[in-house]
Structure formats: structure tokens, C-alpha cells
Amino acid sequence: MELLVQERTGELEKANKALLTEIRYTNILHTLSTRYIKGSDSHSLYQEIVEAVIAITNADNGNIQLLDVSTGKLIIVATRVLIFPF
């Protein structure tokens, strides 16, 4: 019986940690959407979006590209690249 309680406690702790992570990510996205609605500076907003998405997806790098309709080319408007020393 004690082993079952320990297993269940471990499962609940793991689920609680995952839930707290999801809440943190939801708060990040909510903050970004609020800034977007308020009309914040687009460059800093794009940079924050890149940082948020990198955190949420556990990525190392990321960028946002927008289409320049006059040239038909993509333009990087925000980026983060980690450089690893060799």
C-alpha cells in the first residue's frame, strides 16, 4: 500500500509540475497578446515573441520572417542565435 501511495504521489508531483509549466507559458503568451493589442513597438514585440517561442519549445535558435510584398522576399525582423564555443 505504501508503495502505491509513493507512486501516486510521484505522478501527482509530475502532473503538478507540468501544469505549472503550462500556466507559465500561457501567461507569457497572454502578456504578448496584450502588448500586441496595445500597439507596442513591433520590433521589440517580435523579439519577445521569438524569445517566448524558444522558451516554450526548448529550441536553441529562432527567427521571425515577414514577406516584403514589394520584392517578394522574406525579411528577418527578429532573431536569436546561440553561438557555441568550440
N, C-alpha and C positions, 0 to 999 in steps of 0.2 A: 504494500500500500504506500509506504514512504517513497519508494522509487517512482511510483506513478505520480505522486504529488510533485516530486522534483522534476520529472519530465514535463508535466503540465505547467509548472512554474516557469521552466525554461522556455516553453512555447509561448507563454503569455508575455514574457520579457522580450522575446524576439519580435512578437507582433506589436508590442508597445513601441519598441524602437523604430520599427518600420512605419508605424502610424505617425510618430513624432517627425520622422524624416519627411513624410508626405505633407504634413502640416507646414513644415518649414518651407518646402518647395512651393506650396500653394500660396503662402504669404509672400514669397519672392515674386511670383507671377502676379499676384494682386497688386503689389506695390508698383510693379512695372506698368500694369494696365492703367492704374490710377494716374501715373505720371504721363502716360500717353494721352489720356483723356484731357488732362490739364494743359497739354500742348508744350511740354518740356522741350528743351533743345534736342533736336533729333540726333545729332552726333553722339552726345553723351547717353541718350536713351538707347541707341543702337549698341553702344559699347556695353552698357549694363545688361542688355538682352543677351549679348554674346557671353558675358560672364555668368549670367544665370543659367543659360542652357548648358554651358560647360560644366557648371557645378551639378546640375540635375542629371546630366548624362554621364558624369565622371569622365569626360573627354579631356584630352591634353590641349587641344587647339580648336579654334573655331573662327568663323567669319560670317559676316552678312554681306551679301552682294545684291545690288539693285540694278535693274535694267535701265540703261540710258537709252531712251526711245529715239533720240536723235541719231545715235550711232549704232544702235542695236547691240551694244557691248555691255557686259556686266562690269560694274564698278564696285570695288570693295569699299564699304562705308564704315566697317568696324571689324577689328580682328584681334585675336590674341594667339600668339605662337610661343610655346615654351621652347627654349633652346637648351639642350642638354650638353653639358661639357663632356668632352671625350677623355 
